[in-house]
Amino acid sequence: MLPRTRKILDRCNAQLPLTLPPSITPPITTPFEQPISSRNEECDITLNTPTPTELSKTLSNVEPCSTQTFPLTQKDASLNSADSSSNSSEFSEYYTSSSYQPSEEAVSPCSSPVELLTDADDVTYTQEVFHGDLREGNSRKRKGDKGQWKKNYNKLLRMQGKKYLGYTNPKHERMKQNKMRPERILGVRCESNFCKRSKKRVCEQISDEDRKNLFHHFWSDLTWDQRKIFVSTNVHTTSTKRNTTENTSRRSNTLQFSLPGNDEHGNTLRRPVCRIMFLNTLCLGSFTVQSWVKKGRYGMHPSQNNANLNRKKTSRVDVEMQTRHLDNFLDALPKMPSHYNRKNTNKLFLEPLYKSQSNLYNIYKEYCSSKNTSAFSMKKFNEVFHSKNLSIHQLKKDMCDTCVAHSVGNLSEELYQQHIKNKDKARNEKMCDKERAVRNECILLTADVQAVKVSPCITASAIYFKTKLACHNFTVYDTTTHHATCYWFSEIDSDVTASTFASLLIDYLERHCLSKRLPIILFTDGCTSQNRNAILANALLNFCMHHGVTITQKFLEVGHTQMEGDAVHSAIERKLKNRNIHLPSDYLAVTKEARTRPFPYEALMIPHNFFKNYADESTWRYTTIRPGRKVGDPRVIDIKAIMYKPTGSIQVKLNFDDDWTDLPLRPRQIPVITEYKPMHNTPIPITATKFKHLQELKTVIPPDCHGFYDSLPHK
């Protein structure tokens, strides 16, 4: 709604088309392109915010940026509860902090989709799965259907005379909408002997058919305001003729009721009736009638619109021009594709040129001034901004090197199109697997490592010049049950080699996937030292042979590896803002607080004696997973998918559209390994310099944390 006081400026005579020279045409972005972030090191990026005048000059010659709109991916419905198998005694002594196991009720299957957002062709579901507080600005990003709100929906039912949920006002409590009110029905007629003998009332002369017609006309043909007029017209107020008490009575008038009807000639007449006859015929309460009559004026109830008669109005032409300028302004803003993040799948983010929503609104007002038109209020601006599914963007992910090379002209169009094609194929493959997981045909997992954290991590200035203890978080996320396990460990517990991640991944599979007896699909990025190597491949193959399951490992395109597990890391990052970390174990509390619905993340602190040595080549069946043998043949980085079979064989795909092919290497025939050697017998010592710096940092951390840093092994 427009503000009451708005100065209407002279609008421009003609709408200038926004055009952009071909040389600087903005690229069409897709929701799967990756924004910038920092992984293992912070990116030092300096961005200059344009002034309102500069941006206004730019926007005056910019054509609205076209963006592709992708249908929201079908949200995962929780079909099966996460496995809550108990930990073995060996497992329990490994973990130094309590782990969270979701109950059967916490991840029980949804009886039905919560809300259908799109047409039948593009089915999209939302459900109560949260990864921290993703809201910014308004809590509702899209324009809601106010008619379906609980309050408004029941109000409409009440006004239609149907059964609805009413309010109760308990003593010393807030008003609640929790009482079911019955449907309006025709009440019993008057049976009073006084009315039968009275010459002024005609209750006996009104037939049941007339009462039924009046009831249906009142509740089916009239609006709520018309019903008020009907009551005010047929109820007359007169002064009281006699007092029944000696003291002053609160009763100052008498209500005379009548029901409309027709005489034998078809003329409308009023038929006096008693109060009971009037209320039961219309199915109204006594207080309702008294209130409507009291507020009525000469038989007419005052309209609510009278309060807006003196409001200064803006012409429709001006409003249309304001709307057009606002749409052009928002469409012309440079946008970044959205980060894949469950709830905000196809949200578009503005490039990091604006400090805040207020800063953007000030630029919009400057733009309107240059167009000689008045600007909308900030409330209206924010409503339109969020209705377009936009957000102020803050860089979180690394930009794809291939896409950057193409944008600056260092990569041919053919190679770039092949890169985009591979990206889309990987995305479509994961989407199909998610649908299979929803149908309970497989288990779909994603795994990734969060950016390196340090301990201690506080705001003291001394911390910026000292080396600190590195901490890592390996996260495994189930896309169906939304269960996530965060394995935290520090650099004294293990390194970041393939054996470390293989130990953590095997542990998750044993605890959460074996009871379902379903094929397992694992999506990861293509990091060779972490996910695409012979160490992890032999570990997963031995797991499949030991437990009789099939695991398929698939890799996303380099530079476009956004996964559902990234939402876990994002939620933890938001929770870490303005939070002091004194010990590595403090990250466990932050992780559990990062999500509350449907259940917290499972957070574990892993000691050094937990990790197994999967790098021992004597335990390998395949010495390499390279799909070729000679120069020019496909390499390990060309593999798109690996299938581990319980028969002891490995098959690969070089393209998601290809058939499975065996590795050109005969596996070694060794028995299934049930127990691997430990990877570390003692904690890994840190450098003497780091130990010295940590000792110096004890002056800015609580005294009860000093013992941990004193006991750190060091060289």
C-alpha positions in Angstrom: 0.0 0.0 0.0 1.3 3.4 -0.9 2.4 5.7 2.0 0.0 8.4 3.0 2.3 11.2 2.3 4.2 10.9 -0.9 5.4 13.7 -3.1 4.6 12.9 -6.7 7.4 14.1 -9.0 7.1 14.9 -12.6 7.3 11.6 -14.5 9.2 11.3 -17.7 7.2 11.7 -20.9 8.3 8.4 -22.4 9.8 5.2 -21.0 13.4 4.9 -22.2 14.2 1.4 -23.2 17.1 -0.1 -21.3 19.7 -1.3 -23.8 23.1 -2.8 -23.3 25.9 -2.6 -25.9 26.8 -6.1 -27.3 30.3 -5.8 -26.1 29.3 -5.8 -22.4 26.3 -8.1 -22.5 26.0 -9.8 -19.1 26.3 -13.5 -19.2 23.2 -15.7 -18.7 23.7 -17.4 -15.3 22.3 -20.7 -14.1 21.5 -21.6 -10.6 24.2 -24.2 -10.6 27.1 -22.0 -11.2 29.3 -21.6 -8.3 29.9 -18.4 -6.3 33.1 -17.5 -4.7 34.1 -18.8 -1.3 37.2 -19.7 0.7 38.0 -23.4 1.3 41.4 -23.9 2.9 42.5 -20.3 2.8 40.8 -16.9 2.8 40.4 -15.1 -0.5 41.6 -11.5 -0.3 39.0 -9.6 -2.5 38.6 -5.9 -2.5 35.4 -4.6 -4.1 34.5 -1.0 -4.6 30.9 -0.1 -4.0 29.6 2.2 -6.8 28.0 5.4 -5.9 24.3 5.9 -6.5 25.1 8.4 -9.3 27.4 6.0 -11.1 25.0 3.1 -10.8 22.2 5.3 -12.0 24.1 6.2 -15.1 24.9 2.6 -15.8 21.4 1.4 -15.3 20.0 4.0 -17.7 21.8 2.1 -20.5 21.5 -1.4 -19.2 19.0 -3.9 -20.5 17.4 -6.2 -17.9 19.7 -9.1 -17.3 18.1 -12.3 -18.5 18.3 -15.2 -16.2 17.3 -18.8 -16.7 14.7 -20.0 -14.2 15.1 -23.6 -13.2 12.3 -25.5 -11.4 13.0 -26.3 -7.8 14.4 -29.7 -7.3 11.9 -32.0 -5.6 12.5 -31.8 -1.9 13.4 -35.0 -0.2 10.6 -36.5 1.8 11.8 -38.4 4.9 10.8 -42.0 4.1 12.9 -43.9 6.6 14.4 -43.0 9.9 18.1 -42.8 10.3 19.7 -45.9 11.6 20.0 -45.8 15.4 22.2 -48.8 15.8 24.0 -48.8 19.1 27.7 -48.3 19.2 30.0 -51.1 20.0 32.2 -50.9 23.0 35.2 -50.4 20.8 33.4 -47.5 19.0 32.3 -45.8 22.3 35.8 -45.6 23.6 37.0 -43.9 20.4 34.6 -41.0 20.6 35.4 -38.5 23.3 32.1 -36.6 23.2 28.5 -37.8 23.2 27.0 -38.3 19.7 23.4 -37.6 18.7 21.3 -40.4 17.3 18.0 -39.3 15.8 15.0 -41.2 17.1 12.5 -43.0 15.0 10.0 -40.2 15.5 12.6 -37.5 14.5 13.0 -38.8 11.0 9.7 -40.6 10.5 8.3 -40.5 7.0 6.1 -37.6 6.0 2.5 -38.5 5.5 2.1 -36.1 2.7 3.9 -33.2 1.1 3.6 -30.1 3.2 3.1 -27.6 0.4 2.9 -27.9 -3.4 4.7 -24.9 -4.8 4.5 -25.4 -8.6 2.3 -26.9 -11.2 1.9 -30.7 -11.6 4.7 -30.7 -14.2 7.2 -29.1 -11.9 6.5 -30.7 -8.6 8.3 -29.1 -5.6 7.8 -29.9 -2.0 8.9 -28.0 1.1 9.3 -29.6 4.5 10.5 -28.8 8.0 14.3 -29.2 7.4 16.4 -26.3 8.4 20.1 -25.6 8.3 20.4 -22.7 10.7 18.6 -19.4 10.2 18.6 -18.9 6.5 16.1 -16.0 6.7 17.1 -12.4 5.9 14.7 -9.5 5.6 11.2 -10.8 5.5 10.6 -14.3 6.8 8.6 -15.1 3.7 10.7 -14.9 0.5 7.8 -15.2 -1.9 4.4 -13.6 -1.8 2.2 -15.7 0.4 -1.4 -16.6 -0.1 -3.0 -14.8 2.8 -6.3 -16.5 2.3 -4.7 -19.8 3.4 -3.3 -18.4 6.6 -4.9 -20.0 9.6 -6.4 -16.8 10.9 -7.8 -15.6 7.6 -9.0 -19.0 6.5 -11.0 -19.6 9.6 -12.3 -16.0 9.4 -13.6 -16.7 5.9 -15.3 -19.9 7.1 -16.9 -18.0 9.9 -18.3 -15.4 7.5 -19.7 -18.1 5.3 -21.5 -19.8 8.2 -19.4 -22.9 8.1 -17.6 -24.8 10.8 -14.4 -23.0 11.8 -11.7 -22.8 14.5 -12.5 -20.0 17.0 -10.8 -18.2 19.8 -10.7 -18.8 23.5 -9.4 -16.4 26.2 -8.2 -18.3 29.2 -7.7 -16.5 32.4 -4.1 -15.2 32.9 -3.2 -16.6 29.5 -2.9 -15.3 25.9 -5.9 -15.7 23.6 -5.7 -18.9 21.6 -7.3 -20.1 18.4 -8.2 -23.6 19.5 -11.9 -24.1 19.8 -14.0 -25.6 17.1 -17.2 -23.7 16.4 -20.2 -25.6 14.8 -21.8 -24.8 11.5 -24.7 -22.3 11.3 -28.0 -24.2 11.2 -31.6 -23.2 11.3 -32.8 -23.1 15.0 -36.1 -24.1 16.5 -39.0 -21.8 16.1 -40.7 -19.9 18.9 -43.0 -21.9 21.1 -43.9 -19.2 23.6 -47.5 -19.0 24.7 -47.1 -15.2 25.1 -46.3 -14.9 21.4 -49.3 -17.1 20.5 -51.6 -14.8 22.5 -49.9 -11.5 21.5 -51.6 -9.3 18.9 -48.3 -7.5 18.1 -46.2 -10.5 17.2 -46.8 -12.9 14.3 -44.4 -15.7 15.2 -47.1 -18.3 14.5 -47.8 -16.9 11.0 -44.3 -17.4 9.7 -44.1 -20.9 8.2 -41.1 -23.2 8.4 -40.5 -22.8 4.6 -40.3 -19.0 5.0 -37.8 -19.4 7.9 -35.7 -21.8 5.8 -35.7 -19.4 2.8 -34.7 -16.5 5.1 -31.9 -18.5 6.6 -30.4 -19.6 3.3 -30.7 -16.1 1.9 -29.0 -14.6 4.9 -26.0 -17.0 4.9 -25.7 -17.8 1.2 -26.6 -14.6 -0.7 -25.4 -11.8 1.5 -21.9 -10.6 2.3 -20.8 -9.9 5.9 -21.5 -6.2 5.6 -24.9 -6.8 4.0 -25.8 -9.0 6.9 -25.0 -6.2 9.3 -27.3 -3.9 7.2 -30.0 -6.6 7.2 -29.9 -6.8 11.0 -29.7 -3.1 11.5 -32.8 -2.6 9.2 -34.9 -5.3 10.9 -34.1 -4.4 14.5 -35.4 -1.1 15.9 -34.3 0.6 19.0 -36.8 2.3 21.3 -36.5 3.8 24.8 -37.6 1.7 27.7 -41.2 2.3 28.8 -41.0 1.0 32.4 -38.3 0.3 35.0 -38.3 -3.0 36.9 -35.8 -1.9 39.5 -35.6 1.0 41.9 -32.0 1.8 41.2 -30.7 3.1 37.9 -30.6 0.4 35.3 -27.9 -0.1 32.7 -30.7 -1.0 30.2 -31.4 2.2 28.4 -33.4 1.0 25.4 -35.5 -1.9 24.0 -34.9 -3.8 20.8 -37.9 -4.6 18.6 -37.3 -7.5 16.1 -39.0 -8.2 12.8 -38.5 -10.5 9.9 -39.2 -9.4 6.3 -41.9 -11.0 4.2 -44.4 -10.4 1.5 -48.2 -10.0 1.7 -50.7 -11.6 -0.6 -50.2 -8.8 -3.1 -46.4 -9.3 -3.2 -45.6 -6.2 -1.2 -42.7 -6.3 1.3 -43.7 -6.0 4.9 -42.1 -6.3 8.3 -43.4 -9.0 10.6 -42.8 -8.4 14.3 -41.3 -11.4 16.1 -39.8 -12.1 19.4 -36.0 -12.1 20.0 -35.8 -16.0 20.1 -37.6 -16.3 16.8 -35.3 -13.7 15.2 -32.1 -15.1 16.5 -33.0 -18.8 15.8 -34.1 -18.0 12.3 -30.9 -16.3 11.4 -28.7 -18.4 13.7 -27.1 -15.4 15.3 -26.0 -14.7 18.9 -27.6 -12.1 21.1 -24.4 -10.2 21.6 -23.7 -10.1 17.9 -27.1 -8.5 17.1 -26.7 -6.0 19.9 -23.2 -5.0 18.7 -24.3 -4.6 15.1 -27.3 -2.5 16.0 -25.3 -0.4 18.4 -22.7 0.4 15.7 -25.4 1.0 13.0 -26.3 4.5 12.0 -29.9 5.0 10.6 -30.0 1.4 9.6 -26.7 1.4 7.7 -23.4 0.1 9.1 -20.5 2.4 8.5 -18.1 1.2 5.8 -14.5 0.6 6.6 -13.4 2.4 3.5 -14.7 5.7 4.8 -11.5 6.0 6.8 -9.5 6.2 3.6 -11.6 8.9 1.8 -9.3 11.7 2.8 -6.1 9.9 1.9 -4.1 11.4 -0.9 -4.1 9.0 -3.8 -1.6 8.4 -6.5 -3.0 8.0 -10.0 -2.9 4.6 -11.6 -0.6 5.8 -14.4 1.9 7.0 -11.8 1.8 3.7 -9.9 2.3 1.7 -13.1 5.3 3.9 -14.0 6.8 3.4 -10.5 6.3 -0.3 -10.8 7.9 -0.4 -14.2 10.9 1.6 -13.0 11.3 -0.7 -10.0 11.1 -3.8 -12.1 13.7 -2.4 -14.6 16.0 -1.4 -11.7 15.9 -4.8 -10.1 16.2 -6.7 -13.4 19.2 -4.7 -14.5 21.2 -5.3 -11.3 24.1 -7.8 -11.8 23.2 -11.1 -10.2 25.1 -14.1 -9.1 23.6 -17.6 -9.4 22.3 -19.2 -6.2 24.2 -21.5 -3.9 22.7 -24.9 -3.7 21.3 -24.9 -0.3 18.1 -26.9 0.2 15.6 -24.2 0.9 17.0 -21.4 -1.4 17.7 -23.6 -4.4 17.0 -21.1 -7.2 17.6 -17.9 -5.3 19.6 -15.3 -7.1 22.1 -13.2 -5.2 23.3 -9.7 -6.1 26.9 -9.3 -6.8 28.9 -8.0 -3.8 28.6 -4.3 -4.6 26.1 -3.3 -2.0 26.7 -3.0 1.8 23.1 -3.6 2.9 19.4 -3.5 1.9 19.3 0.2 2.9 22.3 1.0 0.7 20.5 -0.7 -2.3 17.3 1.3 -1.6 19.2 4.6 -1.5 20.7 3.7 -4.9 17.2 2.9 -6.1 15.9 6.4 -5.0 18.8 8.0 -6.8 17.9 6.1 -9.9 14.2 7.2 -9.6 15.4 10.8 -9.3 17.3 10.5 -12.5 14.1 9.3 -14.2 12.0 12.1 -12.7 9.7 9.7 -11.0 8.9 9.1 -7.3 10.2 6.1 -5.5 8.3 3.4 -3.7 8.6 3.2 0.0 11.2 0.9 1.5 8.5 -1.5 2.6 7.2 -1.8 -0.9 10.7 -2.0 -2.3 11.6 -4.9 0.0 8.3 -6.7 -0.9 9.1 -6.6 -4.6 12.8 -7.4 -4.0 11.9 -10.6 -2.1 9.1 -11.6 -4.4 11.7 -11.8 -7.2 13.6 -14.3 -5.0 16.6 -12.0 -4.7 19.1 -11.6 -1.9 22.1 -9.4 -1.0 25.0 -11.8 -1.8 28.0 -12.4 0.3 30.7 -14.5 -1.4 31.1 -18.0 0.1 32.4 -20.3 -2.6 35.3 -20.4 -4.9 34.6 -19.5 -8.5 35.2 -22.2 -11.1 38.6 -21.8 -12.7 37.3 -23.0 -16.1 34.5 -20.5 -16.2 36.8 -17.7 -15.2 39.3 -18.7 -17.9 36.5 -18.6 -20.5 35.2 -15.3 -19.3 38.6 -13.7 -19.8 39.2 -15.3 -23.2 41.8 -17.9 -22.2 39.6 -21.0 -23.0 38.0 -21.9 -26.2 34.2 -22.0 -26.6 34.2 -25.7 -27.4 36.0 -26.7 -24.2 33.8 -24.4 -22.2 30.6 -25.9 -23.6 31.9 -29.4 -22.9 32.6 -28.2 -19.3 29.0 -26.9 -18.9 27.7 -30.1 -20.5 29.6 -32.2 -18.0 28.3 -30.0 -15.1 24.7 -30.4 -16.2 25.1 -34.2 -16.6 26.5 -34.6 -13.1 23.6 -32.4 -11.7 21.0 -34.4 -13.6 22.6 -37.7 -12.4 22.3 -36.6 -8.8 18.8 -35.4 -9.3 17.8 -38.8 -10.6 19.5 -40.5 -7.7 17.7 -38.3 -5.2 14.4 -39.4 -6.7 15.4 -43.0 -6.4 16.4 -42.4 -2.8 13.0 -40.9 -2.1 11.4 -44.1 -3.5 13.5 -46.1 -1.1 15.5 -47.7 -3.9 18.9 -46.6 -2.6 20.8 -44.6 0.0 22.1 -41.3 -1.3 25.0 -39.7 0.6 27.2 -36.6 0.1 30.6 -36.1 1.7 32.9 -33.1 1.9 35.4 -31.4 4.2 34.7 -28.0 5.7 37.3 -25.2 5.4 40.0 -25.4 7.9 39.2 -24.0 11.4 41.7 -23.1 14.1 41.8 -23.2 17.8 41.9 -20.9 19.7 39.8 -18.5 17.6 39.0 -15.3 19.4 38.8 -11.6 18.7 42.0 -10.7 20.6 44.6 -8.8 18.4 47.4 -11.1 19.5 45.9 -14.1 17.7 46.4 -12.6 14.3 50.2 -12.9 14.5 50.4 -16.5 16.0 50.0 -19.9 14.4 47.2 -21.9 15.9 46.0 -25.5 16.0 44.3 -26.6 12.8 40.9 -28.4 13.1 39.0 -30.2 10.4 35.4 -31.2 9.9 34.5 -34.1 7.6 30.7 -34.2 7.0 28.6 -37.0 5.6 25.0 -36.1 4.8 22.0 -38.4 4.0 19.8 -36.5 1.5 16.7 -38.6 2.4 16.7 -38.7 6.2 18.6 -35.3 6.4 20.9 -36.9 9.0 24.4 -35.4 9.0 27.4 -36.5 10.9 30.3 -34.1 11.5 33.6 -35.7 12.3 35.9 -33.2 14.0 39.6 -33.8 14.5 42.7 -31.7 15.0 46.1 -31.9 13.4 47.4 -33.8 16.4 44.9 -36.6 15.8 45.4 -37.1 12.1 46.4 -35.6 8.8 44.3 -34.9 5.7 45.3 -38.0 3.7 43.0 -40.5 2.1 43.3 -43.0 5.0 41.8 -40.4 7.3 38.7 -39.8 5.2 38.4 -43.5 4.4 38.3 -44.3 8.2 35.5 -41.7 8.8 33.5 -42.8 5.8 33.7 -46.5 6.6 32.5 -45.7 10.1 29.5 -43.8 8.9 28.5 -46.6 6.5 28.8 -49.2 9.2 26.7 -47.3 11.7 24.0 -45.8 9.5 23.6 -47.8 6.2 24.0 -51.5 6.9 20.6 -52.1 8.4 18.7 -50.9 5.3 20.4 -53.4 3.0 20.1 -51.0 0.0 22.6 -49.9 -2.6 24.6 -46.9 -1.5 25.4 -43.9 -3.8 28.1 -41.5 -2.7 28.6 -38.1 -4.3 31.8 -36.2 -3.6 34.0 -33.7 -5.3 36.8 -34.9 -7.6 39.8 -34.2 -5.2 42.2 -37.0 -6.1 44.1 -37.0 -2.8 40.8 -37.2 -0.8 38.1 -39.0 -2.8 39.4 -40.3 -6.2 42.3 -42.6 -5.4 43.3 -46.2 -4.9 43.3 -45.9 -1.1 39.7 -45.0 -0.7 38.7 -47.3 -3.6 40.2 -50.4 -1.9 38.7 -49.5 1.4 35.2 -49.2 -0.1 35.7 -52.4 -2.1 36.7 -54.3 1.0 33.6 -52.9 2.8 31.3 -54.1 0.0 32.8 -57.6 0.1 32.6 -57.8 3.9 29.0 -56.7 4.2 27.6 -57.8 0.8 26.5 -54.3 -0.4 27.1 -52.3 -3.6 28.5 -48.8 -3.4 28.6 -46.4 -6.3 30.8 -43.4 -6.0 30.1 -40.4 -8.3 32.0 -37.2 -8.8 30.7 -33.8 -9.6 32.3 -31.5 -12.2 35.3 -29.6 -10.9 34.3 -26.0 -9.9 30.6 -26.9 -9.6 30.6 -29.2 -6.6 27.8 -27.7 -4.5 26.1 -30.4 -2.5 23.5 -30.7 0.3 26.3 -31.1 2.8 27.4 -27.5 2.1 24.3 -26.3 3.9 25.7 -28.0 7.1 29.0 -26.1 6.7 27.1 -22.9 6.0 25.0 -23.3 9.1 28.1 -23.9 11.2 29.8 -20.8 9.8 26.9 -18.6 10.7 26.8 -20.0 14.2 30.5 -19.3 14.5 30.1 -15.6 13.9 31.0 -13.6 17.0 31.7 -16.9 18.8 34.9 -17.5 20.8 36.6 -20.9 20.3 39.0 -21.8 23.1 39.3 -25.5 22.5 38.8 -27.8 19.5 35.9 -29.5 21.4 34.0 -26.1 21.4 33.3 -26.8 17.7 31.1 -29.7 18.8 28.7 -27.4 20.7 28.5 -25.0 17.8 27.8 -27.9 15.4 24.9 -29.2 17.5 23.5 -25.7 17.9 23.7 -25.0 14.2 20.5 -26.9 13.5 17.5 -27.7 15.7 14.9 -29.0 13.2 14.2 -31.8 12.5 17.1 -32.8 14.8 20.6 -31.5 15.6 23.6 -32.5 13.6 25.6 -35.4 15.0 29.0 -34.0 16.1 31.9 -36.3 17.1 35.4 -35.5 18.2 37.7 -38.2 16.8 41.0 -39.2 18.7 44.1 -40.3 17.0 43.7 -44.1 17.8 40.4 -44.2 15.8 42.0 -43.9 12.3 43.0 -47.0 10.3 45.9 -47.4 7.9 44.2 -48.0 4.5 47.3 -46.9 2.7 49.1 -50.3 3.4 49.4 -51.7 -0.2 49.4 -55.2 1.2 45.7 -54.8 1.8 44.9 -53.6 -1.7 43.2 -55.6 -4.4 43.8 -52.9 -7.0 47.1 -51.1 -7.1 45.6 -48.3 -9.3 42.2 -47.3 -10.5 43.4 -45.7 -13.7 41.1 -46.8 -16.6 43.9 -46.8 -19.1 47.4 -48.2 -19.3 49.5 -46.4 -21.9 50.1 -42.7 -22.7 47.1 -41.0 -24.0 44.6 -43.3 -22.3 42.0 -42.0 -19.8 43.4 -41.0 -16.5 42.0 -41.2 -13.0 40.7 -37.6 -13.1 38.6 -38.6 -16.2 36.5 -41.0 -14.1 33.0 -39.9 -13.5 31.7 -42.8 -11.5 33.1 -45.9 -9.7 31.0 -49.0 -8.7 32.3 -51.3 -6.0 30.7 -54.8 -6.1 30.6 -57.4 -3.3 32.1 -59.8 -5.8 35.4 -58.0 -5.5 35.4 -56.1 -8.8 35.5 -52.4 -9.7 33.7 -50.9 -12.7 34.1 -47.3 -13.9 32.4 -44.8 -16.1 34.2 -42.0 -18.0 30.8 -40.4 -18.8 27.5 -40.7 -17.1 25.9 -41.8 -20.3 28.4 -44.6 -20.9 28.0 -48.2 -19.8 30.0 -49.7 -16.9 33.4 -51.1 -17.9 35.8 -53.1 -15.8 39.2 -51.7 -14.9 42.0 -53.0 -17.2 43.7 -54.6 -14.2 43.3 -58.0 -12.7 42.7 -57.7 -8.9 44.8 -59.5 -6.4 43.1 -62.4 -4.7 43.3 -61.7 -1.0 40.8 -62.5 1.8 38.4 -60.0 3.1 40.1 -57.8 5.8 38.1 -57.4 9.0 40.6 -55.4 10.9 43.1 -52.8 9.7 46.2 -51.6 11.5 46.0 -48.3 13.3 47.2 -45.3 11.4 48.7 -43.5 14.5 49.9 -45.1 17.6 50.5 -41.7 19.3 49.3 -38.2 18.7 51.0 -36.3 15.9 53.5 -33.7 17.3 53.2 -30.1 16.2 56.1 -27.9 15.4 58.1 -26.2 18.1 57.1 -22.8 16.7 53.4 -23.5 16.8 53.7 -24.9 20.3 55.5 -21.7 21.4 52.8 -19.5 19.8 50.0 -21.5 21.5 51.7 -21.0 24.9 51.9 -17.3 24.3 48.1 -17.3 23.4 47.3 -18.7 26.8 47.2 -15.1 28.1 43.9 -14.4 26.1 42.1 -17.7 26.9 40.5 -18.9 30.1 42.8 -20.6 32.6 40.9 -23.9 32.6 41.9 -24.3 28.9 45.7 -23.9 29.6 46.1 -27.6 30.4 45.1 -28.8 27.0 47.7 -26.6 25.2 50.4 -27.6 27.8 49.8 -31.3 27.0 50.1 -30.9 23.2 52.8 -33.1 21.8 55.5 -31.1 20.0 58.9 -31.4 18.4 
